[in-house]
Amino acid sequence: MRSWSTLLLVLLTLLGIVSSGAAQPAARLEIDGTIQGVDCAAQQMTLKSGAGTTVLQSTLATVIDVDDQPQPLCSLQPYIGAPATVALVPVGGQFMIAHLTVHTPPAAPQPVPYTPAPYTPAPPPGSGPAPAIAGTVLGTIVVGGLPYLLVQGPDGAFYRYPYYGQYRRMYYQPSYRPYLGPTRPMLTYGPYRRCRDRTWSQWCY
């Protein structure tokens, strides 16, 4: 009979029926804080709040919600550091966890995977099609460290043709020599006359 009386007293205490003086509902206390640790063997949780760090005891009646899904206390290890709200009720002279709500942050949006555009490497120098030479090849010149053919076109203008890589294989002629500048015929002395450059002199080219 004594054991039944003790069990009945505990049940009445949980239901808030037994109190000093008259029947009153059990006081309920809510604390906001962050989860600092979980002891699975002792069924205890450490909560850090504005009042300090407290070790709280759970019971078989404790309800734990994570993302609106019921979870056992031992499953809270990955949520250490997460904010939580704890509802406590007095049982046997100490506060027990009645309801624990873990506030997990919303899931971060998944980044859109980056798909790089297909890379087409630039052709190496001298790998493109070789244009046909139009005009007279005067010789070879070097521009920017690369050899070119200097060509005087039919319009009298000067043009450069690449003379490296496969261009050299396509354009090569033994007669192509480095271009040293324009050459002029020798001056000749004679009677006063009109020269090729349309000037009048005894010395003409």
LINSULSUL-V828546 format. One record per residue. N is the residue number from 1. RES is the residue in one letter. SS is DSSP state (helix for helix, strand for strand, loop for the rest). PHI is phi in whole degrees, 0 to 359 (* if undefined). D_FIRST is the distance of its C-alpha to the first C-alpha in Angstrom with 2 decimals. Layout:
BEGIN
n=N res=RES ss=SS phi=PHI d_first=D_FIRST
n=N res=RES ss=SS phi=PHI d_first=D_FIRST
END
This chain:
BEGIN
n=1 res=M ss=loop phi=* d_first=0.00
n=2 res=R ss=helix phi=294 d_first=3.79
n=3 res=S ss=helix phi=293 d_first=5.50
n=4 res=W ss=helix phi=294 d_first=5.22
n=5 res=S ss=helix phi=293 d_first=6.26
n=6 res=T ss=helix phi=295 d_first=8.80
n=7 res=L ss=helix phi=298 d_first=10.06
n=8 res=L ss=helix phi=295 d_first=10.60
n=9 res=L ss=helix phi=295 d_first=12.43
n=10 res=V ss=helix phi=295 d_first=14.57
n=11 res=L ss=helix phi=297 d_first=15.51
n=12 res=L ss=helix phi=295 d_first=16.45
n=13 res=T ss=helix phi=294 d_first=18.45
n=14 res=L ss=helix phi=298 d_first=20.26
n=15 res=L ss=helix phi=278 d_first=21.14
n=16 res=G ss=loop phi=78 d_first=22.40
n=17 res=I ss=loop phi=276 d_first=20.54
n=18 res=V ss=loop phi=272 d_first=19.06
n=19 res=S ss=loop phi=207 d_first=22.05
n=20 res=S ss=loop phi=283 d_first=23.70
n=21 res=G ss=loop phi=102 d_first=24.93
n=22 res=A ss=loop phi=206 d_first=24.77
n=23 res=A ss=loop phi=287 d_first=23.90
n=24 res=Q ss=loop phi=223 d_first=26.43
n=25 res=P ss=loop phi=295 d_first=27.07
n=26 res=A ss=loop phi=295 d_first=26.42
n=27 res=A ss=loop phi=292 d_first=29.68
n=28 res=R ss=strand phi=237 d_first=31.52
n=29 res=L ss=strand phi=236 d_first=34.10
n=30 res=E ss=strand phi=246 d_first=36.87
n=31 res=I ss=strand phi=231 d_first=38.92
n=32 res=D ss=strand phi=256 d_first=42.13
n=33 res=G ss=strand phi=191 d_first=43.25
n=34 res=T ss=strand phi=236 d_first=44.21
n=35 res=I ss=strand phi=286 d_first=42.16
n=36 res=Q ss=strand phi=254 d_first=42.90
n=37 res=G ss=strand phi=185 d_first=40.73
n=38 res=V ss=strand phi=224 d_first=37.91
n=39 res=D ss=strand phi=253 d_first=35.52
n=40 res=C ss=loop phi=291 d_first=34.40
n=41 res=A ss=loop phi=293 d_first=32.22
n=42 res=A ss=loop phi=271 d_first=30.25
n=43 res=Q ss=loop phi=57 d_first=30.48
n=44 res=Q ss=strand phi=238 d_first=32.22
n=45 res=M ss=strand phi=227 d_first=35.41
n=46 res=T ss=strand phi=260 d_first=37.93
n=47 res=L ss=strand phi=239 d_first=39.55
n=48 res=K ss=strand phi=254 d_first=42.68
n=49 res=S ss=strand phi=229 d_first=43.28
n=50 res=G ss=loop phi=295 d_first=45.42
n=51 res=A ss=loop phi=271 d_first=42.87
n=52 res=G ss=strand phi=128 d_first=42.87
n=53 res=T ss=strand phi=255 d_first=41.07
n=54 res=T ss=strand phi=229 d_first=37.28
n=55 res=V ss=strand phi=266 d_first=34.81
n=56 res=L ss=strand phi=246 d_first=32.34
n=57 res=Q ss=strand phi=259 d_first=29.12
n=58 res=S ss=strand phi=260 d_first=28.48
n=59 res=T ss=strand phi=231 d_first=25.32
n=60 res=L ss=strand phi=293 d_first=24.83
n=61 res=A ss=strand phi=268 d_first=25.54
n=62 res=T ss=strand phi=293 d_first=28.78
n=63 res=V ss=strand phi=251 d_first=31.90
n=64 res=I ss=strand phi=239 d_first=35.15
n=65 res=D ss=strand phi=243 d_first=38.50
n=66 res=V ss=strand phi=232 d_first=41.82
n=67 res=D ss=loop phi=56 d_first=44.74
n=68 res=D ss=loop phi=62 d_first=42.39
n=69 res=Q ss=strand phi=240 d_first=40.95
n=70 res=P ss=strand phi=295 d_first=37.28
n=71 res=Q ss=loop phi=223 d_first=37.20
n=72 res=P ss=loop phi=284 d_first=34.70
n=73 res=L ss=helix phi=299 d_first=34.67
n=74 res=C ss=helix phi=294 d_first=36.48
n=75 res=S ss=helix phi=275 d_first=39.41
n=76 res=L ss=helix phi=271 d_first=40.32
n=77 res=Q ss=helix phi=305 d_first=42.37
n=78 res=P ss=helix phi=291 d_first=45.64
n=79 res=Y ss=helix phi=257 d_first=44.89
n=80 res=I ss=loop phi=297 d_first=44.83
n=81 res=G ss=loop phi=98 d_first=47.08
n=82 res=A ss=loop phi=278 d_first=46.50
n=83 res=P ss=strand phi=290 d_first=45.55
n=84 res=A ss=strand phi=208 d_first=42.08
n=85 res=T ss=strand phi=242 d_first=40.03
n=86 res=V ss=strand phi=245 d_first=36.37
n=87 res=A ss=strand phi=260 d_first=33.92
n=88 res=L ss=strand phi=248 d_first=31.08
n=89 res=V ss=strand phi=230 d_first=27.88
n=90 res=P ss=strand phi=284 d_first=25.73
n=91 res=V ss=strand phi=222 d_first=22.38
n=92 res=G ss=loop phi=58 d_first=20.46
n=93 res=G ss=loop phi=89 d_first=23.64
n=94 res=Q ss=strand phi=221 d_first=26.04
n=95 res=F ss=strand phi=271 d_first=28.00
n=96 res=M ss=strand phi=247 d_first=27.41
n=97 res=I ss=strand phi=285 d_first=29.98
n=98 res=A ss=strand phi=266 d_first=29.41
n=99 res=H ss=strand phi=212 d_first=32.91
n=100 res=L ss=strand phi=235 d_first=35.81
n=101 res=T ss=strand phi=244 d_first=39.30
n=102 res=V ss=strand phi=265 d_first=42.00
n=103 res=H ss=strand phi=263 d_first=45.50
n=104 res=T ss=loop phi=275 d_first=47.90
n=105 res=P ss=loop phi=294 d_first=51.59
n=106 res=P ss=loop phi=298 d_first=53.63
n=107 res=A ss=loop phi=297 d_first=55.35
n=108 res=A ss=loop phi=292 d_first=58.82
n=109 res=P ss=loop phi=298 d_first=61.61
n=110 res=Q ss=loop phi=287 d_first=62.97
n=111 res=P ss=loop phi=294 d_first=66.51
n=112 res=V ss=loop phi=288 d_first=69.24
n=113 res=P ss=loop phi=299 d_first=70.48
n=114 res=Y ss=loop phi=275 d_first=73.95
n=115 res=T ss=loop phi=246 d_first=76.54
n=116 res=P ss=loop phi=293 d_first=79.74
n=117 res=A ss=loop phi=292 d_first=83.00
n=118 res=P ss=loop phi=303 d_first=84.98
n=119 res=Y ss=loop phi=265 d_first=87.08
n=120 res=T ss=loop phi=245 d_first=90.71
n=121 res=P ss=loop phi=295 d_first=92.42
n=122 res=A ss=loop phi=293 d_first=95.80
n=123 res=P ss=loop phi=295 d_first=98.65
n=124 res=P ss=loop phi=296 d_first=100.18
n=125 res=P ss=loop phi=305 d_first=103.59
n=126 res=G ss=loop phi=83 d_first=106.32
n=127 res=S ss=loop phi=250 d_first=104.21
n=128 res=G ss=loop phi=273 d_first=105.24
n=129 res=P ss=loop phi=294 d_first=108.21
n=130 res=A ss=loop phi=271 d_first=111.54
n=131 res=P ss=loop phi=289 d_first=113.70
n=132 res=A ss=loop phi=289 d_first=117.33
n=133 res=I ss=loop phi=280 d_first=119.71
n=134 res=A ss=loop phi=244 d_first=122.03
n=135 res=G ss=loop phi=130 d_first=124.87
n=136 res=T ss=strand phi=253 d_first=126.46
n=137 res=V ss=strand phi=283 d_first=124.43
n=138 res=L ss=strand phi=270 d_first=125.68
n=139 res=G ss=strand phi=150 d_first=123.50
n=140 res=T ss=strand phi=256 d_first=120.07
n=141 res=I ss=strand phi=226 d_first=118.24
n=142 res=V ss=strand phi=241 d_first=114.90
n=143 res=V ss=strand phi=229 d_first=112.47
n=144 res=G ss=loop phi=62 d_first=109.04
n=145 res=G ss=loop phi=83 d_first=109.48
n=146 res=L ss=strand phi=242 d_first=110.13
n=147 res=P ss=strand phi=280 d_first=113.54
n=148 res=Y ss=strand phi=223 d_first=115.09
n=149 res=L ss=strand phi=265 d_first=118.36
n=150 res=L ss=strand phi=267 d_first=120.46
n=151 res=V ss=strand phi=237 d_first=122.14
n=152 res=Q ss=strand phi=263 d_first=124.73
n=153 res=G ss=loop phi=285 d_first=124.21
n=154 res=P ss=loop phi=300 d_first=126.92
n=155 res=D ss=loop phi=275 d_first=126.39
n=156 res=G ss=loop phi=89 d_first=127.26
n=157 res=A ss=loop phi=279 d_first=123.71
n=158 res=F ss=strand phi=257 d_first=121.89
n=159 res=Y ss=strand phi=228 d_first=118.69
n=160 res=R ss=strand phi=250 d_first=116.28
n=161 res=Y ss=strand phi=240 d_first=115.08
n=162 res=P ss=strand phi=300 d_first=112.33
n=163 res=Y ss=loop phi=229 d_first=113.78
n=164 res=Y ss=loop phi=221 d_first=110.64
n=165 res=G ss=loop phi=62 d_first=108.31
n=166 res=Q ss=helix phi=289 d_first=109.44
n=167 res=Y ss=helix phi=298 d_first=111.88
n=168 res=R ss=helix phi=296 d_first=113.97
n=169 res=R ss=helix phi=295 d_first=114.11
n=170 res=M ss=helix phi=276 d_first=115.24
n=171 res=Y ss=helix phi=264 d_first=117.70
n=172 res=Y ss=loop phi=302 d_first=119.08
n=173 res=Q ss=loop phi=220 d_first=122.84
n=174 res=P ss=loop phi=301 d_first=124.71
n=175 res=S ss=loop phi=280 d_first=126.84
n=176 res=Y ss=loop phi=284 d_first=123.92
n=177 res=R ss=loop phi=244 d_first=124.41
n=178 res=P ss=strand phi=303 d_first=122.87
n=179 res=Y ss=loop phi=278 d_first=124.27
n=180 res=L ss=loop phi=256 d_first=126.24
n=181 res=G ss=loop phi=117 d_first=127.36
n=182 res=P ss=loop phi=292 d_first=130.18
n=183 res=T ss=loop phi=252 d_first=133.58
n=184 res=R ss=loop phi=236 d_first=136.85
n=185 res=P ss=loop phi=295 d_first=140.35
n=186 res=M ss=loop phi=287 d_first=142.86
n=187 res=L ss=loop phi=288 d_first=145.14
n=188 res=T ss=strand phi=237 d_first=148.72
n=189 res=Y ss=strand phi=260 d_first=151.80
n=190 res=G ss=strand phi=192 d_first=154.42
n=191 res=P ss=strand phi=295 d_first=156.33
n=192 res=Y ss=strand phi=298 d_first=154.76
n=193 res=R ss=strand phi=205 d_first=152.63
n=194 res=R ss=strand phi=269 d_first=149.46
n=195 res=C ss=loop phi=275 d_first=146.57
n=196 res=R ss=loop phi=296 d_first=143.64
n=197 res=D ss=loop phi=276 d_first=141.44
n=198 res=R ss=loop phi=69 d_first=144.04
n=199 res=T ss=loop phi=255 d_first=145.39
n=200 res=W ss=strand phi=258 d_first=149.15
n=201 res=S ss=strand phi=194 d_first=149.94
n=202 res=Q ss=strand phi=273 d_first=151.93
n=203 res=W ss=strand phi=253 d_first=148.72
n=204 res=C ss=strand phi=227 d_first=146.54
n=205 res=Y ss=loop phi=279 d_first=143.73
END
